[in-house]
Amino acid sequence: MTRTKRSAQSRWGWLLLSLACAVPSSADAQIGVLAGYNRDALEEFVPANGFDFTDLNNGFHIGIFLNLNLATFALRPALVYHRVPGLVARGGEDRLQFDLDLLEIPVDVRIRFPFPAVSPYLLAGPVFIFPSSTVEGVDDLLTARPIRAEFGAGLELDLGLRLWPEVRYGFGINSLMGSEVPVGSTVLRGDGKPRLDTLTLRLGISF
């Protein structure tokens, strides 16, 4: 990870933490943790003849969030670590396996349908992404700040503490990385640039 990427991630992390500390504890503001499964797809890239590239994989994510209820609407920023493991690029007999580590900042706007113990909701919002990889040649190809748009639905269950099961789908607005991936002595090329789309199953817990 480059120094610039580390610096940007640190600034966003401190911003979210500062916001969480500044909000008073009340029934309309909750701090919570989240975790879940993601099905990641690299779209809009077709490898040239003789090359292959993983375009579908299973990953996971963990994070923290701050929820602010504003009557029917709610604002919910979060800080999420998103792991995309085991991606593989192949060129002839050469093979490169690598992981992607994404620091993500989703800013969800929720429409709530409040009931006494269960509040269904719909959500939408941007996800600001700061990607990195331990493989230097891949890390150099990653877009500085890709953005994903996400939509979803969930339930806010008030059981003393609050549970937030939800399903989300997001599509990349711009490319996640360049297409010229180094594979051994060759370079993977193709048409288009990989864009990250993600299906997410998530559970949050707030206090």
SELOTI-688148 format. One record per residue: residue number from 1; x negated, y negated, z negated of N, C-alpha, C in turn. Coordinates in steps of 0.02 Angstrom, whole numbers, always signed. Last residue first. Example, Ala and Ser with C-alpha at 12.3 -4.5 7.8 and 13.67 -1.06 7.14 Angstrom:
<atoms>
+-----+--------+--------+--------+--------+--------+--------+--------+--------+--------+
:   i :    n_x :    n_y :    n_z :   ca_x :   ca_y :   ca_z :    c_x :    c_y :    c_z :
+-----+--------+--------+--------+--------+--------+--------+--------+--------+--------+
:   2 :   -642 :   +112 :   -354 :   -684 :    +53 :   -357 :   -645 :     -2 :   -394 :
:   1 :   -660 :   +284 :   -390 :   -615 :   +225 :   -390 :   -660 :   +165 :   -390 :
+-----+--------+--------+--------+--------+--------+--------+--------+--------+--------+
</atoms>
This chain:
<atoms>
+-----+--------+--------+--------+--------+--------+--------+--------+--------+--------+
:   i :    n_x :    n_y :    n_z :   ca_x :   ca_y :   ca_z :    c_x :    c_y :    c_z :
+-----+--------+--------+--------+--------+--------+--------+--------+--------+--------+
: 207 :  +1303 :    +34 :   -993 :  +1314 :    +33 :  -1065 :  +1348 :    -32 :  -1086 :
: 206 :  +1313 :   +149 :   -853 :  +1302 :    +83 :   -884 :  +1326 :    +83 :   -955 :
: 205 :  +1256 :   +252 :   -728 :  +1280 :   +251 :   -797 :  +1263 :   +183 :   -826 :
: 204 :  +1291 :   +318 :   -564 :  +1264 :   +267 :   -608 :  +1294 :   +274 :   -678 :
: 203 :  +1253 :   +426 :   -435 :  +1288 :   +420 :   -499 :  +1253 :   +367 :   -541 :
: 202 :  +1275 :   +453 :   -258 :  +1242 :   +419 :   -315 :  +1286 :   +422 :   -377 :
: 201 :  +1229 :   +495 :   -100 :  +1273 :   +515 :   -155 :  +1239 :   +492 :   -219 :
: 200 :  +1208 :   +419 :    +58 :  +1188 :   +422 :    -11 :  +1245 :   +447 :    -55 :
: 199 :  +1132 :   +416 :   +213 :  +1193 :   +436 :   +178 :  +1173 :   +450 :   +106 :
: 198 :  +1048 :   +300 :   +315 :  +1048 :   +338 :   +253 :  +1119 :   +352 :   +229 :
: 197 :   +931 :   +261 :   +444 :  +1001 :   +265 :   +422 :  +1004 :   +313 :   +363 :
: 196 :   +798 :   +168 :   +504 :   +819 :   +214 :   +451 :   +893 :   +206 :   +435 :
: 195 :   +725 :   +178 :   +663 :   +769 :   +140 :   +619 :   +796 :   +188 :   +567 :
: 194 :   +582 :   +183 :   +765 :   +624 :   +217 :   +715 :   +660 :   +168 :   +669 :
: 193 :   +598 :   +112 :   +926 :   +563 :   +111 :   +862 :   +609 :   +140 :   +809 :
: 192 :   +580 :   +166 :  +1101 :   +614 :   +138 :  +1043 :   +571 :   +139 :   +981 :
: 191 :   +502 :   +312 :  +1160 :   +544 :   +255 :  +1176 :   +581 :   +232 :  +1114 :
: 190 :   +332 :   +352 :  +1110 :   +399 :   +368 :  +1133 :   +437 :   +304 :  +1150 :
: 189 :   +187 :   +433 :  +1042 :   +221 :   +377 :  +1075 :   +289 :   +400 :  +1097 :
: 188 :    +59 :   +475 :   +933 :   +127 :   +488 :   +953 :   +158 :   +426 :   +982 :
: 187 :   -105 :   +496 :   +981 :    -58 :   +448 :   +952 :    +11 :   +463 :   +979 :
: 186 :   -238 :   +611 :   +932 :   -191 :   +581 :   +979 :   -146 :   +531 :   +942 :
: 185 :   -310 :   +676 :   +839 :   -349 :   +638 :   +888 :   -304 :   +604 :   +939 :
: 184 :   -187 :   +664 :   +719 :   -251 :   +693 :   +735 :   -290 :   +648 :   +783 :
: 183 :    -82 :   +549 :   +761 :    -77 :   +621 :   +746 :   -142 :   +654 :   +766 :
: 182 :    -18 :   +391 :   +724 :    -79 :   +430 :   +737 :    -70 :   +503 :   +714 :
: 181 :   +124 :   +327 :   +803 :   +100 :   +361 :   +743 :    +37 :   +401 :   +760 :
: 180 :   +196 :   +207 :   +866 :   +131 :   +237 :   +885 :    +98 :   +269 :   +823 :
: 179 :   +310 :   +141 :   +828 :   +318 :   +207 :   +857 :   +251 :   +242 :   +872 :
: 178 :   +333 :    +55 :   +670 :   +314 :    +59 :   +740 :   +316 :   +131 :   +764 :
: 177 :   +480 :    +56 :   +561 :   +408 :    +64 :   +576 :   +397 :    +63 :   +651 :
: 176 :   +612 :    +18 :   +552 :   +575 :    +33 :   +490 :   +500 :    +34 :   +503 :
: 175 :   +696 :   -112 :   +642 :   +656 :    -51 :   +640 :   +620 :    -44 :   +573 :
: 174 :   +855 :   -175 :   +577 :   +794 :   -180 :   +618 :   +752 :   -117 :   +608 :
: 173 :   +962 :   -120 :   +513 :   +974 :   -176 :   +558 :   +914 :   -188 :   +603 :
: 172 :  +1007 :    +46 :   +478 :   +954 :     -3 :   +484 :   +972 :    -58 :   +534 :
: 171 :  +1151 :    +83 :   +382 :  +1116 :    +87 :   +446 :  +1065 :    +30 :   +450 :
: 170 :  +1223 :   +185 :   +253 :  +1189 :   +125 :   +275 :  +1154 :   +135 :   +342 :
: 169 :  +1351 :   +237 :   +145 :  +1317 :   +248 :   +209 :  +1286 :   +182 :   +231 :
: 168 :  +1389 :   +316 :    -12 :  +1370 :   +257 :    +27 :  +1341 :   +279 :    +95 :
: 167 :  +1488 :   +357 :   -152 :  +1458 :   +379 :    -89 :  +1447 :   +317 :    -46 :
: 166 :  +1481 :   +372 :   -332 :  +1496 :   +338 :   -269 :  +1461 :   +371 :   -211 :
: 165 :  +1516 :   +359 :   -505 :  +1503 :   +402 :   -447 :  +1523 :   +366 :   -383 :
: 164 :  +1481 :   +287 :   -639 :  +1491 :   +257 :   -573 :  +1475 :   +309 :   -518 :
: 163 :  +1537 :   +271 :   -806 :  +1508 :   +313 :   -754 :  +1528 :   +284 :   -686 :
: 162 :  +1507 :   +186 :   -958 :  +1539 :   +186 :   -892 :  +1500 :   +230 :   -844 :
: 161 :  +1552 :   +240 :  -1125 :  +1504 :   +213 :  -1077 :  +1535 :   +221 :  -1008 :
: 160 :  +1698 :   +252 :  -1137 :  +1653 :   +230 :  -1190 :  +1592 :   +200 :  -1159 :
: 159 :  +1731 :   +274 :  -1004 :  +1737 :   +329 :  -1052 :  +1697 :   +314 :  -1115 :
: 158 :  +1783 :   +211 :   -863 :  +1770 :   +185 :   -930 :  +1784 :   +240 :   -981 :
: 157 :  +1721 :   +226 :   -705 :  +1756 :   +263 :   -757 :  +1735 :   +238 :   -825 :
: 156 :  +1738 :   +172 :   -550 :  +1709 :   +147 :   -613 :  +1750 :   +177 :   -670 :
: 155 :  +1702 :   +253 :   -398 :  +1746 :   +246 :   -455 :  +1707 :   +218 :   -514 :
: 154 :  +1679 :   +202 :   -224 :  +1663 :   +237 :   -286 :  +1717 :   +227 :   -338 :
: 153 :  +1609 :   +179 :    -61 :  +1666 :   +180 :   -106 :  +1647 :   +219 :   -169 :
: 152 :  +1520 :    +77 :    +62 :  +1535 :   +136 :    +22 :  +1598 :   +128 :    -20 :
: 151 :  +1384 :    +20 :   +162 :  +1455 :    +18 :   +146 :  +1470 :    +80 :   +104 :
: 150 :  +1239 :    -79 :   +203 :  +1271 :    -20 :   +173 :  +1344 :    -34 :   +157 :
: 149 :  +1107 :   -118 :   +311 :  +1174 :   -137 :   +289 :  +1209 :    -74 :   +263 :
: 148 :   +935 :   -147 :   +282 :   +988 :    -99 :   +297 :  +1054 :   -127 :   +273 :
: 147 :   +784 :   -216 :   +342 :   +847 :   -225 :   +307 :   +897 :   -172 :   +330 :
: 146 :   +604 :   -226 :   +320 :   +664 :   -202 :   +354 :   +726 :   -212 :   +310 :
: 145 :   +475 :   -307 :   +306 :   +537 :   -313 :   +267 :   +597 :   -290 :   +308 :
: 144 :   +366 :   -254 :   +384 :   +355 :   -289 :   +320 :   +418 :   -290 :   +277 :
: 143 :   +362 :    -89 :   +449 :   +387 :   -158 :   +454 :   +383 :   -191 :   +386 :
: 142 :   +217 :    +13 :   +458 :   +282 :     -2 :   +427 :   +299 :    -76 :   +434 :
: 141 :    +92 :    +42 :   +503 :   +145 :    +36 :   +553 :   +211 :    +12 :   +524 :
: 140 :    +10 :    +61 :   +395 :     -3 :     +2 :   +438 :    +52 :    -10 :   +488 :
: 139 :    +54 :   +183 :   +348 :    +69 :   +123 :   +309 :    +59 :    +60 :   +351 :
: 138 :     -4 :   +271 :   +440 :    +68 :   +261 :   +440 :    +87 :   +197 :   +404 :
: 137 :   -138 :   +261 :   +407 :   -118 :   +248 :   +475 :    -44 :   +237 :   +482 :
: 136 :   -134 :   +299 :   +269 :   -153 :   +232 :   +289 :   -130 :   +216 :   +360 :
: 135 :    -18 :   +374 :   +174 :    -57 :   +386 :   +234 :    -71 :   +319 :   +267 :
: 134 :    +66 :   +332 :    +77 :     -2 :   +346 :    +56 :    -47 :   +362 :   +115 :
: 133 :   +170 :   +193 :   +122 :   +153 :   +264 :   +129 :    +81 :   +273 :   +106 :
: 132 :   +313 :    +84 :    +99 :   +242 :    +99 :    +97 :   +232 :   +173 :   +107 :
: 131 :   +435 :    -51 :   +115 :   +411 :    +17 :   +124 :   +335 :    +23 :   +117 :
: 130 :   +557 :   -133 :    +49 :   +485 :   -144 :    +49 :   +453 :    -74 :    +53 :
: 129 :   +715 :   -198 :    +97 :   +671 :   -140 :    +90 :   +598 :   -161 :    +94 :
: 128 :   +875 :   -243 :    +48 :   +810 :   -269 :    +68 :   +758 :   -216 :    +49 :
: 127 :  +1032 :   -215 :   +101 :   +979 :   -183 :    +62 :   +913 :   -207 :    +89 :
: 126 :  +1191 :   -303 :    +92 :  +1125 :   -289 :   +122 :  +1080 :   -252 :    +73 :
: 125 :  +1357 :   -228 :    +72 :  +1304 :   -276 :    +59 :  +1239 :   -257 :    +93 :
: 124 :  +1505 :   -165 :     -5 :  +1466 :   -180 :    +55 :  +1412 :   -229 :    +35 :
: 123 :  +1633 :    -59 :    -74 :  +1573 :   -101 :    -79 :  +1542 :   -111 :    -10 :
: 122 :  +1781 :    -27 :   -168 :  +1746 :    -26 :   -104 :  +1686 :    -73 :   -110 :
: 121 :  +1839 :    +69 :   -309 :  +1812 :     +8 :   -278 :  +1783 :    +24 :   -209 :
: 120 :  +1945 :   +114 :   -448 :  +1915 :   +127 :   -383 :  +1888 :    +62 :   -353 :
: 119 :  +1935 :   +126 :   -612 :  +1939 :    +71 :   -564 :  +1906 :    +92 :   -498 :
: 118 :  +2011 :   +194 :   -752 :  +1979 :   +210 :   -688 :  +1989 :   +151 :   -641 :
: 117 :  +2078 :   +149 :   -864 :  +2017 :   +189 :   -874 :  +1979 :   +202 :   -810 :
: 116 :  +2176 :    +49 :   -815 :  +2151 :    +52 :   -884 :  +2085 :    +90 :   -893 :
: 115 :  +2116 :    -18 :   -657 :  +2165 :    +17 :   -696 :  +2137 :    +25 :   -766 :
: 114 :  +2071 :   -126 :   -523 :  +2066 :   -107 :   -593 :  +2128 :    -73 :   -621 :
: 113 :  +1989 :   -115 :   -393 :  +2061 :   -103 :   -402 :  +2070 :    -79 :   -474 :
: 112 :  +1867 :   -225 :   -322 :  +1890 :   -180 :   -374 :  +1967 :   -175 :   -374 :
: 111 :  +1742 :   -239 :   -209 :  +1812 :   -256 :   -218 :  +1842 :   -204 :   -264 :
: 110 :  +1572 :   -291 :   -226 :  +1624 :   -240 :   -236 :  +1694 :   -272 :   -239 :
: 109 :  +1423 :   -311 :   -150 :  +1484 :   -348 :   -166 :  +1540 :   -296 :   -169 :
: 108 :  +1256 :   -272 :   -190 :  +1323 :   -249 :   -175 :  +1376 :   -300 :   -194 :
: 107 :  +1107 :   -274 :   -136 :  +1150 :   -325 :   -168 :  +1222 :   -309 :   -148 :
: 106 :   +963 :   -174 :   -159 :  +1031 :   -181 :   -133 :  +1068 :   -236 :   -172 :
: 105 :   +807 :   -165 :   -135 :   +847 :   -211 :   -174 :   +916 :   -217 :   -141 :
: 104 :   +683 :    -36 :   -143 :   +742 :    -66 :   -112 :   +779 :   -111 :   -162 :
: 103 :   +538 :    +33 :    -93 :   +565 :     -7 :   -148 :   +622 :    -47 :   -118 :
: 102 :   +501 :   +188 :    -31 :   +537 :   +126 :    -17 :   +559 :    +94 :    -83 :
: 101 :   +382 :   +289 :    +36 :   +406 :   +262 :    -28 :   +437 :   +194 :    -15 :
: 100 :   +370 :   +430 :   +138 :   +382 :   +358 :   +135 :   +409 :   +341 :    +66 :
:  99 :   +244 :   +552 :   +179 :   +302 :   +530 :   +141 :   +309 :   +454 :   +148 :
:  98 :   +188 :   +662 :   +311 :   +182 :   +603 :   +268 :   +248 :   +590 :   +234 :
:  97 :    +89 :   +761 :   +418 :   +145 :   +758 :   +371 :   +134 :   +699 :   +324 :
:  96 :    +43 :   +793 :   +581 :    +34 :   +746 :   +526 :    +97 :   +746 :   +483 :
:  95 :    -44 :   +896 :   +694 :    +16 :   +887 :   +652 :     -1 :   +840 :   +594 :
:  94 :    -93 :   +958 :   +855 :   -104 :   +916 :   +797 :    -39 :   +903 :   +760 :
:  93 :    -63 :  +1021 :   +971 :    -78 :  +1064 :   +914 :    -91 :  +1024 :   +850 :
:  92 :    +47 :   +899 :  +1025 :     +9 :   +959 :  +1046 :     -1 :  +1005 :   +986 :
:  91 :    +90 :   +815 :   +890 :    +66 :   +800 :   +957 :    +21 :   +857 :   +981 :
:  90 :   +210 :   +774 :   +767 :   +170 :   +825 :   +802 :   +152 :   +800 :   +871 :
:  89 :   +251 :   +719 :   +606 :   +240 :   +700 :   +676 :   +193 :   +752 :   +707 :
:  88 :   +365 :   +732 :   +473 :   +312 :   +765 :   +512 :   +311 :   +737 :   +583 :
:  87 :   +404 :   +697 :   +304 :   +411 :   +680 :   +374 :   +352 :   +709 :   +413 :
:  86 :   +410 :   +722 :   +161 :   +400 :   +776 :   +210 :   +415 :   +758 :   +282 :
:  85 :   +532 :   +610 :    +85 :   +475 :   +655 :    +86 :   +470 :   +697 :   +149 :
:  84 :   +571 :   +461 :    +34 :   +585 :   +499 :    +96 :   +526 :   +546 :   +106 :
:  83 :   +637 :   +385 :   -108 :   +584 :   +429 :    -82 :   +609 :   +466 :    -20 :
:  82 :   +662 :   +234 :   -180 :   +692 :   +280 :   -132 :   +635 :   +319 :    -99 :
:  81 :   +701 :   +142 :   -319 :   +646 :   +178 :   -287 :   +676 :   +234 :   -245 :
:  80 :   +788 :    -11 :   -336 :   +791 :    +61 :   -324 :   +726 :    +86 :   -293 :
:  79 :   +879 :   -127 :   -420 :   +810 :   -114 :   -399 :   +803 :    -38 :   -396 :
:  78 :  +1026 :   -223 :   -380 :   +991 :   -166 :   -409 :   +919 :   -165 :   -385 :
:  77 :  +1176 :   -322 :   -403 :  +1108 :   -312 :   -377 :  +1075 :   -254 :   -413 :
:  76 :  +1335 :   -340 :   -386 :  +1294 :   -289 :   -419 :  +1226 :   -282 :   -383 :
:  75 :  +1485 :   -423 :   -419 :  +1419 :   -428 :   -387 :  +1373 :   -381 :   -424 :
:  74 :  +1658 :   -406 :   -385 :  +1601 :   -395 :   -428 :  +1538 :   -400 :   -387 :
:  73 :  +1832 :   -458 :   -386 :  +1767 :   -447 :   -354 :  +1713 :   -436 :   -406 :
:  72 :  +1936 :   -482 :   -471 :  +1943 :   -428 :   -423 :  +1877 :   -410 :   -390 :
:  71 :  +1832 :   -545 :   -593 :  +1902 :   -530 :   -579 :  +1906 :   -471 :   -530 :
:  70 :  +1687 :   -507 :   -579 :  +1717 :   -574 :   -569 :  +1789 :   -563 :   -546 :
:  69 :  +1560 :   -421 :   -660 :  +1629 :   -420 :   -639 :  +1657 :   -490 :   -636 :
:  68 :  +1405 :   -375 :   -622 :  +1440 :   -435 :   -646 :  +1511 :   -433 :   -618 :
:  67 :  +1277 :   -261 :   -658 :  +1344 :   -271 :   -630 :  +1377 :   -332 :   -663 :
:  66 :  +1121 :   -213 :   -614 :  +1155 :   -262 :   -655 :  +1222 :   -275 :   -622 :
:  65 :  +1022 :    -61 :   -617 :  +1066 :   -110 :   -586 :  +1096 :   -157 :   -638 :
:  64 :   +884 :    +44 :   -571 :   +922 :     +8 :   -621 :   +967 :    -42 :   -585 :
:  63 :   +846 :   +210 :   -503 :   +841 :   +138 :   -510 :   +880 :   +111 :   -568 :
:  62 :   +804 :   +333 :   -378 :   +819 :   +315 :   -447 :   +813 :   +239 :   -454 :
:  61 :   +829 :   +456 :   -249 :   +818 :   +387 :   -271 :   +836 :   +380 :   -344 :
:  60 :   +775 :   +573 :   -121 :   +808 :   +555 :   -184 :   +793 :   +482 :   -200 :
:  59 :   +804 :   +667 :    +31 :   +763 :   +631 :    -17 :   +802 :   +617 :    -80 :
:  58 :   +793 :   +759 :   +182 :   +826 :   +750 :   +117 :   +779 :   +715 :    +69 :
:  57 :   +801 :   +709 :   +357 :   +768 :   +737 :   +298 :   +808 :   +722 :   +236 :
:  56 :   +769 :   +691 :   +528 :   +820 :   +702 :   +477 :   +788 :   +735 :   +417 :
:  55 :   +669 :   +685 :   +621 :   +719 :   +632 :   +625 :   +775 :   +640 :   +573 :
:  54 :   +499 :   +711 :   +653 :   +555 :   +726 :   +608 :   +606 :   +669 :   +610 :
:  53 :   +446 :   +725 :   +817 :   +448 :   +682 :   +759 :   +509 :   +700 :   +717 :
:  52 :   +331 :   +771 :   +947 :   +392 :   +784 :   +908 :   +387 :   +742 :   +844 :
:  51 :   +267 :   +775 :  +1117 :   +267 :   +752 :  +1048 :   +333 :   +771 :  +1014 :
:  50 :   +284 :   +813 :  +1246 :   +226 :   +840 :  +1211 :   +221 :   +819 :  +1139 :
:  49 :   +356 :   +662 :  +1302 :   +344 :   +733 :  +1314 :   +280 :   +756 :  +1279 :
:  48 :   +390 :   +546 :  +1166 :   +371 :   +563 :  +1234 :   +360 :   +638 :  +1240 :
:  47 :   +531 :   +536 :  +1054 :   +460 :   +548 :  +1068 :   +448 :   +565 :  +1141 :
:  46 :   +642 :   +410 :  +1032 :   +637 :   +473 :  +1068 :   +563 :   +485 :  +1085 :
:  45 :   +734 :   +325 :   +913 :   +666 :   +338 :   +937 :   +665 :   +407 :   +970 :
:  44 :   +854 :   +299 :   +845 :   +832 :   +254 :   +898 :   +759 :   +263 :   +917 :
:  43 :   +827 :   +349 :   +671 :   +865 :   +343 :   +733 :   +829 :   +297 :   +783 :
:  42 :   +802 :   +454 :   +546 :   +764 :   +405 :   +585 :   +795 :   +403 :   +655 :
:  41 :   +899 :   +479 :   +403 :   +892 :   +492 :   +475 :   +853 :   +436 :   +508 :
:  40 :   +919 :   +555 :   +245 :   +890 :   +501 :   +285 :   +881 :   +523 :   +358 :
:  39 :  +1018 :   +573 :   +116 :  +1006 :   +607 :   +179 :   +984 :   +554 :   +229 :
:  38 :   +989 :   +566 :    -57 :   +998 :   +531 :     +6 :   +978 :   +576 :    +64 :
:  37 :  +1053 :   +574 :   -223 :  +1027 :   +609 :   -164 :  +1037 :   +566 :   -103 :
:  36 :  +1015 :   +481 :   -374 :  +1055 :   +518 :   -327 :  +1015 :   +548 :   -270 :
:  35 :  +1043 :   +361 :   -506 :  +1002 :   +411 :   -473 :  +1046 :   +449 :   -423 :
:  34 :  +1034 :   +221 :   -619 :  +1065 :   +259 :   -565 :  +1016 :   +310 :   -537 :
:  33 :  +1082 :   +122 :   -762 :  +1032 :   +161 :   -724 :  +1070 :   +202 :   -672 :
:  32 :  +1136 :    -46 :   -806 :  +1139 :    +26 :   -802 :  +1082 :    +57 :   -763 :
:  31 :  +1223 :   -176 :   -886 :  +1159 :   -153 :   -860 :  +1160 :    -77 :   -859 :
:  30 :  +1365 :   -276 :   -858 :  +1337 :   -213 :   -881 :  +1269 :   -201 :   -847 :
:  29 :  +1489 :   -391 :   -896 :  +1420 :   -383 :   -872 :  +1391 :   -320 :   -901 :
:  28 :  +1610 :   -400 :   -957 :  +1608 :   -415 :   -886 :  +1537 :   -411 :   -857 :
:  27 :  +1597 :   -382 :  -1090 :  +1635 :   -331 :  -1054 :  +1630 :   -339 :   -980 :
:  26 :  +1424 :   -428 :  -1120 :  +1497 :   -438 :  -1125 :  +1531 :   -383 :  -1086 :
:  25 :  +1274 :   -505 :  -1151 :  +1309 :   -441 :  -1155 :  +1383 :   -455 :  -1165 :
:  24 :  +1217 :   -628 :  -1033 :  +1240 :   -607 :  -1099 :  +1277 :   -542 :  -1096 :
:  23 :  +1077 :   -626 :   -929 :  +1149 :   -618 :   -932 :  +1171 :   -595 :  -1001 :
:  22 :   +939 :   -625 :   -933 :   +973 :   -690 :   -941 :  +1048 :   -684 :   -948 :
:  21 :   +898 :   -499 :   -905 :   +888 :   -524 :   -973 :   +926 :   -588 :   -986 :
:  20 :   +930 :   -490 :   -769 :   +962 :   -445 :   -816 :   +957 :   -472 :   -887 :
:  19 :   +841 :   -585 :   -717 :   +914 :   -596 :   -711 :   +952 :   -553 :   -761 :
:  18 :   +720 :   -522 :   -744 :   +735 :   -587 :   -775 :   +810 :   -602 :   -773 :
:  17 :   +732 :   -410 :   -660 :   +726 :   -401 :   -733 :   +743 :   -466 :   -769 :
:  16 :   +735 :   -471 :   -535 :   +792 :   -433 :   -557 :   +791 :   -424 :   -633 :
:  15 :   +606 :   -531 :   -535 :   +666 :   -572 :   -526 :   +727 :   -535 :   -552 :
:  14 :   +519 :   -424 :   -547 :   +523 :   -472 :   -602 :   +585 :   -515 :   -596 :
:  13 :   +544 :   -366 :   -420 :   +555 :   -328 :   -482 :   +563 :   -375 :   -541 :
:  12 :   +501 :   -465 :   -331 :   +571 :   -445 :   -332 :   +588 :   -408 :   -396 :
:  11 :   +363 :   -468 :   -364 :   +404 :   -528 :   -371 :   +478 :   -510 :   -375 :
:  10 :   +322 :   -337 :   -331 :   +317 :   -360 :   -400 :   +362 :   -421 :   -411 :
:   9 :   +339 :   -336 :   -192 :   +378 :   -291 :   -233 :   +379 :   -314 :   -306 :
:   8 :   +242 :   -432 :   -156 :   +313 :   -444 :   -142 :   +357 :   -400 :   -184 :
:   7 :   +123 :   -369 :   -199 :   +142 :   -434 :   -226 :   +216 :   -447 :   -216 :
:   6 :   +120 :   -254 :   -119 :   +124 :   -248 :   -192 :   +149 :   -313 :   -223 :
:   5 :   +107 :   -313 :     +8 :   +167 :   -274 :     -9 :   +175 :   -267 :    -84 :
:   4 :    -19 :   -374 :     -5 :    +40 :   -415 :     +8 :   +104 :   -378 :    -10 :
:   3 :   -104 :   -264 :    -23 :    -95 :   -311 :    -78 :    -33 :   -354 :    -69 :
:   2 :    -29 :   -112 :    +43 :    -71 :   -171 :    +47 :    -56 :   -217 :    -12 :
:   1 :    -42 :    +59 :     +0 :     +0 :     +0 :     +0 :    -44 :    -62 :     +0 :
+-----+--------+--------+--------+--------+--------+--------+--------+--------+--------+
</atoms>
